Amino acid sequence: MREKRDLRGIPQILPV
């Protein structure tokens, strides 16, 4: 999984 940040700077975890 990869941790990516949204445009608002919100950390989101993507199943990549």
Contacts in CASP RR format, 6 or more apart in sequence:
PFRMAT RR
TARGET T0000
AUTHOR 0000-0000-0000
METHOD contacts of the structure
MODEL  1
MREKRDLRGIPQILPV
1 13 0 8 1.000
1 14 0 8 1.000
1 15 0 8 1.000
1 16 0 8 1.000
2 13 0 8 1.000
2 14 0 8 1.000
2 16 0 8 1.000
3 11 0 8 1.000
3 12 0 8 1.000
3 13 0 8 1.000
3 14 0 8 1.000
4 11 0 8 1.000
4 12 0 8 1.000
4 13 0 8 1.000
4 14 0 8 1.000
5 11 0 8 1.000
5 12 0 8 1.000
6 12 0 8 1.000
END
